[in-house]
Amino acid sequence: MSKPAYIIPADGKVMACLDASAYTESVVDHAAWASRRLAADLVCLHVLDRKPARPARADFSGNIGMDTGVELLEELTELDAQQARLAMRRGRALLEQARQRASDAGAINPDGQQRHGPLAQALTELEDNVRLFVIGKRGEAADFNTGHLGANLERVVRSVHRPLLVTSRKFQAIERFAIAFDGSATTRKCVEMVCMSPLLKGLPCHLIAAGDETAALTEALAWARTELEQAGFEPETIIQPGNAEQVITEQIGELDIGLLVMGAYGHSRIRHLIVGSTTTAVLRSSTIPVLLLR
Amino acid sequence: MSFLYSARRDWFSNVRADVLAGLVVALALIPEAIAFSLIAGVDPKVGLYASFCIAVVISFTGGRPGMISAATGAMALLMVTLVRDHGLEYLLAATLLTGVLQIIAGYFKVAELMRFVSRSVVTGFVNALAILIFLAQIPELINVPAAVYPMVVAGLVIIYGLPRLTRAIPSPLIAIVFLTLAAVAFGIQVPTVGDKGDLPDALPTFLLPDIPWTLETLWIILPVSLTLTVVGLLESFLTAQIVDDLTDTPSDKHREAKGQGVANIVSGFFGGMAGCAMIGQSVINVKSGGRGRLSSLVAGVFLLLMVVFLSDYVGMIPMAALVAVMIMVSIGTFSWRSIVDLKHHPKTSSLVMIGTVVVTVATHDLAKGVLTGVLLSALGFARKVSQVLVVEKSLEDDGETRRYTVTGQVFFASASDFLAAFDFREVIERVRIDVSSAHFWDLSAVGALDRVILKFRREGVEIDLVGMNEASRTMVDRLGVHDKPDAEKLLGH
């Protein structure tokens, strides 16, 4: 918490967050890709977030007999225990599959890990020796058709202090990437982080900015350009009037971008509640993986 | 975000089950609220309004989703004298003051004090409560028409027998409906709820208690409010712990304390008596599938709707049906396991439990019972720890020096044992007392050591005291030593 967000342990691992959703294979593939690029170990994480058990048959008898409380506690504990054991076994099988797949895809030292608790909490507890989290856009509980993001994702994005690779449904080799840029401190940090990291080294790069061609924006873009060039990239800049979500989505399609880099949510919750957030909107509409930087 | 998330989880993660459980609880709350009003000596509507207000308000302000709070027996028992001597308006004022005190207690994190209330005291508390609820039913069984007895028995048979056939409908409700229909159909003349006082015929309205707002009034209500505060919070924390365990989820006890306070203030302004969390109802709620805040809200709202719109019918309920329900409540509250446990639990624990029960039942005051229990367990603990003291005697190589090595805890309870371990009659040149492995906890300990030294000096013995600095470190009044850097030295030497 107290650490600045951008100090990321260089020897940290890539952590793939898995569940039994349609995104799992894609998450493993993306994580394996990142592990190779970063020369970092891969850890596959499965979090067991137990839903409190409920007796199978409803009891509306409304009466309490001798030591009903004690009996109820035993009954609920037993139900929870069964559920937990099952989930643990399923998780282990899932992790084993993932490890195999990651190993085939060339990931470095793929390993599995399980933890109890809500996902966001587990990740913040583990993030000290992680340099990149990889997570699917939706979890097993989310309905793909609604277009909504997984309930866990936003919570995770807001609580972790590490870069977060949000994967699309299917992995495709990433051949060019784009940075969503608006000249703000957050997006400047994104540029700096891209420059520092080996993750995207050598890939063709685009800087996408939405808005009018003001002096400030042009200047900021020039700065970003120089930074990237110094780091060995050959960036192309694009400025398009319009709102960020639309411009970014359009340009991604037109330029056949394979990965989008953008800043994660700001801290203004109130604002987010009222006007929504570009991050959420772009995440929702994009069909390519998004690398969120804090 | 986290606020929205927790609000969504607390309220809407379990809607269907919460609503159903809330209905079951509301049905179980009605007879209890009426019965507890009668225990306190007020009209049934006072308890019913209180149950509505508290259940609804606590669903928003409480720290333990899924817990049910309303007018309770524990609180009703404490109001009897105030109501008898001064009337309802003073009870409403006392309820307001209780709320204020509970909010203050919440800010001062009184929940932390629960650590001093041992398990045996808690068991004693619930057992005493069960006994008192049962005893409160006796007046309804004395000097009543003979028809009451078979009706109570029939009620109990239905309540306990029906769940064996079906668990889809609340059996206490069926018992009440059946007995009411029987009484009306056969024209059985037995006392009914309607005979006992007013039932709500309208929604509760806001009003200030009609009392002189003077210091004199304050002195009348303050003692009652203080005990209400203590007992209310105690039962609420206790119930919260039970729900925590049942659902394997955490609760915020400090928020719960403040929430109980707000709920009681609202209750007082709307003509209700003070209440708190209910062990039995909360267990029923969890058993019926209730987990979220919605269950408590539904229970409160449904209770009021039913009572207001069915008040004519509620008045017809025979007291016998109510007594049957309350006997069930007292049986359900009592910890039967604790009777079995008496055989193999430590004697001191059993003594604490029984002491709590005896004092409570004798005084009808759960606060006094709990205080007794806490004191008894503290004494028992002091006695046990006082046995952790060994004084070893040995002769040093020169043959003229007696060495006493003191290991263990020296404090008020072990000071005399400490003193008795020294042999003052021995004729010897020198005495060396090594206290570096002892803990001197208080002034009694230091006083005892002083006396040992004086006595030896009077016999002309030379005294050599070793390790006093280490030993008296424990004297320093510091709480929470375990997280201080030198704690290891202090506890481990």
Interface residues (C-beta under 8 A of the other chain):
Chain A: R50 P52 R54 P55 R57 A58 D59 F60 S61 G62 N63 I64 G65 M66 D67 T68 G69 V70 L72 L73 L76 T77 D80 E154 R155 R158 R269 H272 L273
Chain B: M1 L4 Y5 A17 L20 A21 V24 V25 L27 A28 I159 Y160 L162 P163 T166 R167 A168 I169 P170 S171 P172 L173 I242 D245 L246 T247 D248 T249 I279 G280 V283 I284 V286 K287 S288 G289 R291 M328 V329 I331 G332 T333 F334 S335 W336 R337
